[in-house]
Amino acid sequence: MARTIIAANWKMNKTIGQAVEFARGLKNALLQKPVEATVVIAPPFTSIGALSAELKNSTVCLAAQNMNPAAAGAYTGEISGEMILDAGCRYCIIGHSERRRLYGEDDAIINAKVIAALNYGLLPILCIGETLEEREAGTTLAILTRQLKEGLNNVSADDIQKIVIAYEPVWAIGTGKTATPGQAQEIHLFIRNLLSAMYGEKEAGGISIIYGGSVTAANISSLMAEREINGALVGSASLDLASFLAIINFDGQGL
C-alpha cells in the first residue's frame, strides 16, 4: 500500500535561523498531535545540517532539492548524493519543473540523478508534469509517458518502490491555479496504470504518487479524498508553519 507523504519544498527561502525556528515549531506540534502521513521538508542546502540536528529523533524527514549525479569532482557549486546523505537527508527532489525550465535539465540528466540517488540509498521524489502549452495541445499523456519512462530508465523492480512520483502540472505551480481534484485523480490514475504496465500491478500499487501545484490548506482535503492521490508536494504554502500544519492535518486528525 502506498504511503501518504506530505513534502514541503522551500525552494530558495529561509535563512538558517528561520528554518530552525520553523522546524522546532513543527517538531513540537507533531509531538503533541502526531499525524499518519510521512512529513518531509526540503530546505535550501545551507539549512540541511542545522535542521538535521534540530529534527534528530523526530518523525520529520529531510530532503535535498537537487543533486549532482557525479560522485565527486570539479563541479563548482554542486552537491553529490553522498554529501546529501551525510548531511542528514533521506529524500531528494529530482526533475522539478524549475530545474527543467530554468537550468535546462533533460530526461537523461534527471535519470542519471535518479540512479545516483538510489545508489547512495536516497529516496528520489521524481517530478513530472506538463506545461500549459502542452496541455492545450493535447499532449499531456505523451509528455508524462516520456518523462516517466525516461526518468525511470534502468530502475529495477526492486528499486521502484523506493521512488516517489510527484505529478506537478507546470501551469499550476506558483500561479494560484490548481488542477481540480478530478483532473488530478485522472492523471494520477494514468500514472499508476503506466507504472503497472512497466513494473507490474503489485509493485505499482505500493508507489506513492503525490500532487504538486498550488496546494493549500483550502484544497488539500479535496485532493486527498481522491483514491490515487497519496500526498502533496507543497511550495509557498509550506513556508508558514500554521499553513503547513493545516495541510499535514488535512483529515482533521490533529489541529
Secondary structure, DSSP 4 states (H G I P E B T S, - for coil): -PPPEEEEE--S---HHHHHHHHHHHHHHHHHS--SSEEEEE--HHHHHHHHHHTTTSS-EEEES--BSSSSSS-TT--BHHHHHHHT-SEEEES-HHHHHHH---HHHHHHHHHHHHHTT-EEEEEE---HHHHHTT-HHHHHHHHHHHHTTT--TTTGGG-EEEE--GGGSSSS----HHHHHHHHHHHHHHHHHHH-HHHHHTS-EEEESS--TTTHHHHHTSTT--EEEESGGGSSHHHHHHHHTTTSS--
